[in-house]
Amino acid sequence: MEHGAQPRYGAVGIALIAIAVALFAIGIVLKPAFFTPKDDASAHAGETEAKEPPAHEPAAPAAHGESGFGEKGPPLWSVAPFLALLVAIAILPLIHRTAHWWEHNRNKLMVSVLLGGPVAVYIVLNDKMRVVHSGLEYFQFLCLLSGLFITAGGLHLTGNLKAKPAVNSIFLAIGYVLASLIGTTGAAMVLIYPVLRTNLERKFKAHTVIFFIFTICNTGGLLTPIGDPPLFLGYLRGIDFFWFLKLWPMWAVNGAVLLALYYFMDVYFYRKEAAKDITADSERAEPLGLKGWLNVLFLLGIVTSVAASVNTPYREGIIFLLGGLSLLYARGSGGALKAREGNQFNFSAILEVAAVFAGIFSTMIPALMLLEARGAELGVTKPLEYFYVTGMFSSFLDNAPTFLCFLTLSMSAVKASAAGEMMTKAPVILAAVSLGAVFMGANTYIGNAPNFMVRSIAEQQGVKMPSFFGYMAWAAVILLPVFTILALLFLVWLPFPIL
């Protein structure tokens, strides 16, 4: 990034801090509790009546007030804009004539407005609180992603290690752990550049990026709501922040298997490298260093605000404040600016998420209402069925709205009035939906937002990545057998949770 970008960092940083101040002022006026009150009813499910949902959780379906749609929900045709938007996201980037047009965020926003605007108006006329709650969830979702994106984008690992199989495996293992701590987007932003730089001299490196997507961009983010957007949306619906830690056996076994497979595959490809390339790699090795280190504290602040259940709008105020300070840090520190330059940081990716998800959050309202009203008619009842159906849709659609759809379906099936009740009424089904959304988002480039981001960065750095269907073949051969064994082991054969 050129020197002329510095004023933009300053201007955006000041704007974010101003928004943070406004959010704190709104909190002072509305006077919600700073921390989300703990609801003890979940610990005594069936013994007490349901309490009011915590302030960070949008009201349960029954609390939305009278709906003009009746017991059957909105008509089936109202889902058409949602399907059209998801098809556009999946197909337009793959068609030669539309691929370049779709690259521009303004065109994505135009499609979102054209499809989502009429749906929002239609729902407002029949159940306006649905649109209010969907808008709140969109704001909370985008705020967290933006905060992680901005602060992690200011961290830059310098240096160039020897690209040996053990070194690459350690990179992936570190990223696998970081994904649940700073999010799949944050971990990918921090590690993709040093991984590519380390493997610069090697000819065979596409498999490293593929496993990077498998592990860091997807499956590593299973343990916390910060890890992956679907889980954060579940947290916003009332699932306890630390409940997802119950999935650690699946996370640990999956990580061990995929990292072992990668190590032996990298050993195979390493032996095929030309001797001159291995020599060049050794001669250019440099120790690791870190630029923009203050962003570590900003990242920790964001993670802490979510983990501590800081209430809206204070949580979002904290996130905007820390994001603004991160950008001002780049404006005022030469080292922090070089860190962002080294990462080729810009706002395009997060603006793309904002544009596309504005349409998703509005057009999916009828689908969620239909699932609430008629979800039991689909006949999905067993954990393994939830895992595969959620995973199948997460592979080709975005895994965040897919998670919400099947979370709603599972709530309807077990007659849970709020998502938090799933933790006690049907924990194994909640685990199946979470696993399907997070794990199988790795099956295609379009399953999760960081997948395409990493693929694009790798290709810009000269890595010849497989095509859309070529990547699917890798996933089919490697991921599907691993996921199937994990699902049978932890959702069918063994009791959940194990501990």
N, C-alpha and C positions, 0 to 999 in steps of 0.2 A: 504494500500500500504506500502511495506516495505521501510526501510530507504535507501536501495540501489537504490531506484527510484529517489533520489534527484538529482544526476548528470544528469539524463535524462531530468528533468525539466530545469536544467540550460542549457544543450546543445540545447534543442528544443527552449527555450526562446531566446538564442543568435541567433539561426538560423532564427527565426521569425523577430528579430530586423534587422538582416542583409538583409533579404528580403525587409523589410520596407524601409531601406536606399536605396536599389536598385530601388524600386518603386518611391521614391521621386526623385532620380537622373533621372529616365526615364521621370518623369513629367517636370523636369527642362529643359531637352533636347528637348522634344516634345512641351513644352510650351502651354498646354491646360489651360483654365481658372481654377482657384482653385475651384470656385463655379460654378455649372451648371447654365448657363444663363437662366433667366426666359423667357419663350415664351409667349408673350401676345396674340398670335393668337387664343389660345383656348377661350379667353374671347370674341372673335369677330368671331366666326365660321361662315363661309359663307360670311363675309364681306371683308376678306383679303385672299391673296393667302397663301398657306402653306409655313411656314418657314423651315429652316434647323432643323432637330431634335436636341434636347439638347445632349450634349456630352455623358451623361450617358446612352442615349437611342440608341440601335443599329438601324441602318438605316432602314427605312420602306422598305417593300418588293420591291417596285419599284426602290429603290436606290442601290439594290444589283448588278446592272449591267445586261448585257445580259445573259440570262440563256440558256443552251443548251437543255432544256426540252420543250420549246414551251409553248403555252397558257394553255394547259391541265395539265402542271406540270409533275413530274416524273411518271413512270409507277406504277400501283397499287402494283405490287409485291415488290417494294422497301420498302414498309411498313412492310413486313414480319419480318425482324430482330427486329424492334421495338416491334411488338406483341410478338415475341418469348421471348424477354428480360422481358417484363412485365409479361408474363405467368410464366417464371422462378422465378421471384421475388415473385409471388403470391403462386406458387405451391410447389417449391422445399423445402421450410421450413416445409411444412405440410406432406411430404412423409417420412416415417420412414427411408428408405434406403438412401435418399439424405439429410435429415435434418442435420446430423452431418457434411457432406461434405460441405454444404452451409454455415455453421457457420464460416468458415475460410475466411477472407477477400481476401486472395490471389485467392481463387476460384471464388469469386464474380468478382474480377478484370479480371480474365481470361475470364469469360463469357462475360463481358463488352467489352473486347478487341476483342474477336473472333466475336462478333456480330456487334460492333460499328466500328471497324477498316475498314472493307471492305466498309461499308456505307460511311464513311468519305472520303475514296479514290474515290469512285464512284461519290459523290457529287462534290468533288474538280475538277474532270475532266470536269464537266458541269457548275458549278457555285461555284467557290472557295470562294467567299466572304461570302457565306452562312456558310461555315465551320468556317471561321474567326469570324463571329458574334456569332455563337453558342459557340465557344471556349471562347470568351470574356464573354458571359453570364454565362457560367459554372464557370469561374474564379470568377466573381463577386458574384454569388450565394454561392459558396463554401466558399469564404472568409468571408462573413457575418455569415454564420452558424458556421464556425470554431471559429470566434471571440466570438460569444455569448456562444458557447459550452465551450470554454476554460475559459473565465472569470466567467461565472456563475458556472462552476464546482469548482471554488475556494471559493465559498460562502457556508458556512455550518451553519445551524441553530441547535444549541444545545438545550438541555432541553427535557422535557417530560410532556406535558400537560395532563389533564384528558380528556379521549376520550369520551366526551359527544357529543350528536348530535349538540348542538350549537357550540362547539369548532371545530368539523370537518367541519361544514358548513362555519364557518369563514375562515378556512384554504382554502377551495375551492373558496370562494368569493375573497379572496386576490389573489389567483393564477389566477382567471379569469381576474382580472384587470391587473396583472403583465404580462399575456400572450401577450397582445398588446404592452406592454412597453419594455419587454426584450425578446420577442419571446416565442413561445410554448416550444421550447427545453430548453431555459434558465429558464423559470418558472418551468418546470417539474423537471429540475436538482436541483433547489433550494429547492423545497417543497416536493418531494416524500419521502425523507428520514425522515424528521420530522413528516410527516403524518403517515408513517409506524411505526415509533418509538412511537408516541402517541397512536396508536391503537394496540401496541404489545400484551397487555394482553387480548384483546377482541377476541372472537372466530369468530364472524361475522364481516368480514371486506372486503371481496371481493367486495361488492357493493360500498364501499368507493373508491377503486382503479378504478372500472368501471366508476364512476361518475368523478373521477379525470381525466381519459382519455377523457370523454365526454367534460368536461369544460376547463381544463387547457391545455391539449394536442391538443385541436382542436378549439372549438367554441369561446374561449376567445380571440383568436388571430385575430379577424376580423377587428380591427380598424386601423391598421397601416401596412405598408409593412414589418416592423420588426416582426410583430406578426406571420405570417405564410409564408412559402416559396412561395406559389402561388402568394400572393400579392406582394412580393418582386420582382418576375419575371415581374409582371405587372408594377411595378414602373420602373424597368429597361427598359421596353418597352415604357415609356413615360407618364404613369398615374401619376398624381400629388400625392405627398406623403400624403397630408392631405385630398385628395378626399375620402378616405375610411372612414373618420370620418362621412360621410353622412350615413353610415350604422349603426350608433349608436342606433336607435330605435330597429332594429332587434337584435343587440347585447344585449341591455338592457332587452328586453322582454324575449329573449331566456335564458339569465342568471338567471333572476328572476324565471322563470318557472322551470328550471332544478334544481336550488338550493332549491326551495321550495319542489319539488318532493324528492330530496335527503334528506332533513331535516326530512320529515315525514317518509320516509323509514328507516332512521337511528334511529328514535325514536322507530319504530316497532322492529328493530333488537336489539336495546339497551335493551329493556324490556325482550328480550329472553336470555340475557347474564346471566351466573351463578353469584350468589352473591359474590362468592370468587374471581371471575375475576374482578368484579367492585371494590371490596375492594383492590385487588392487584394493580389495575390501579391507585387508589387514593393514595395508600401508596408510589408509585414510581414517583409521579408527581414532576417535577422540573421546575423552571422558564426558559423561553427561553433566549438564548444568541446568539451571532453571532460571528463566526470565519471567518477570511479572509476578514474583512470589507473593506479593500482597493480596493477589486474587485468591490465594488459598484461604485467607481469612474471610474474604467476601463469600466464597463458596460455603464455608463452614457456617457463616451466619444465615445463609438461605436454608441450608439443611436443618439447622437448629430451629429456625422459625416454624418449619413444617413439622418436625419431629415433636416439638413442644406443644403442638396444637394451638399455636397463636391464631386468634380468630380473625376472620375477615371483618373490616378492611385493614386491620393492623398488619396482618401477615403480608398482604400485597404491598402495603406501604413500606415495610422493611425490605422486601425484595426489590422494589423500585429504587429505594434509597441506596442499597448495596450495588445494584447495577449501575446507577448513576455515578457513584463513587469510583467504581471500577473504570468507567470511561474517562472520568476526570483524572484518574491515576495515569492512564495512557496519555492524556493531554499534557500532564505536567512532568512525567518521568520519561527520559530518553530510553531507559531499559524497558519500561512497560510498553512504550510505543513500538520498539523493535520486536517485542514478543508478539504483538498483534500483527506486525508486518511479516514476521516469520510464519505465522499461522495463516497469512493471506486473509485476515479477518474482514468480513463485511456483513451487512445486515440482510443480505438477500435471502438467506435460508430461513431466517425467522419470519421475514415478511411473507415468504411463500406459505409457511405454516399458518400465519394469521389469515391470509387470504383464503386458503383452501378450507380451513376449519371453521371459518365464519359460515360458509355454506353447509358444511357437514352438521354443525350443531343446530342449524335451523331446519334443514331438510329432514333430519332424523327424528324430529319430534313426533310426527305421526307414526313412524315405525315403533318407537318406544311405547306410545300409547296403545297401539294395537297389540304389542306383546304383553303389556300389562293386562289388557282386557281379554285376549284370546290366545295367549301363549301356550296354555296347556293343550290346545288342540293340535299342536305340532307333534306331540307324542314323544318328545325327548325327555327321558326320565332318569337314565342311569349316568353316573359320573363319566364313564368312558364315552358315552354318547355326547355329553356336553363338551368333553375335551376335544373330540374330533370335529364336531360341528362348529364350535367356536374357532378352532384352529384352521379349519378349511376356509371360513370366511376371512379370518385374520391374514391368511396367506395372500389373498388377492384384493382385499379391501384394507382399509386402515384398521389396525387392531384396537384402537381406542374406542371408536363407536361400536365396533363389533363386540367388544367386552361389555359395553353398556347394554346392548341389545340382549345378549344372552344372560347377563346378570338379571335383567328385568324378567326374562323368560323363566329363569330358575326361581325367582321370587314368587312369580305367579303359580308355578307348579307346587311349591311347598307352602303356599299361602302365607308368605312373609310380607308384612306391610311396610317394611323398611329394609334397606340393604344390610344394616347392622345386625338384623336378626339372623341372617344367613350364617354368621359366625357360630351360632349355637344350634339353629334348626337344621342346617344342611352344610356343615363345614367341608365335607368331601366334594360336594358339588361346587361350592365356591372355589375350592382348590382346583378343580377340573377346569372351570371357566378361566381362572387366572393363568393356569399353565398353558391352556390352549391359545389364549391371546398373546402372552409374552413369548412363548417358545416358537409358535408357528408363524409369528410375524417374520421369522428368519427365512421362511421357505421361498420368498421371492424378493426382488428388489423393491416392490411396492408395498410389502407387508408392514414396514415401519419406516418412519421418516429418516432416521440416520442411515438406512441402507443405501438409498440413492445418493445421499450426501457423501458417504465414504467412497462409493463407486465413482462419483464424479471427480472427487479429489484425486483418487488413484489414477484415473485416466489422464487427468491434467499433468500428473507427474510421470506419464509415459508407461504406465502399467497397462497391458492389454488384458482387459477384463472380459469374462465370458458374456455372451449375449443374454437377453432376458430369459430365454428358454434354456440356454446353456447353464446359467446359474441355477435354474430350477432343477436341472439334472443333477448337479452337485448336491443340492439339498435333498432330492429324492433318494439318492444313494447313501448319503451320510446321515442326514438328520432324521428322516422318517423312521428308519429302524431303531435309532437311539430313542426317539420320542415314544415309539410304540412300546418298547420294553419298559421305559420309565413309567408310562401310564398304567400298564398292566401291574407293574410291581407296586406302585405307591397308591394307585386309585382302586385296585381290585384285590390284589393278593394280600397286601399288608394293611393293617388298620391305620386310619388317618385321624389325628396326627400321630407320628411314631413316638414322639416325646411330648 
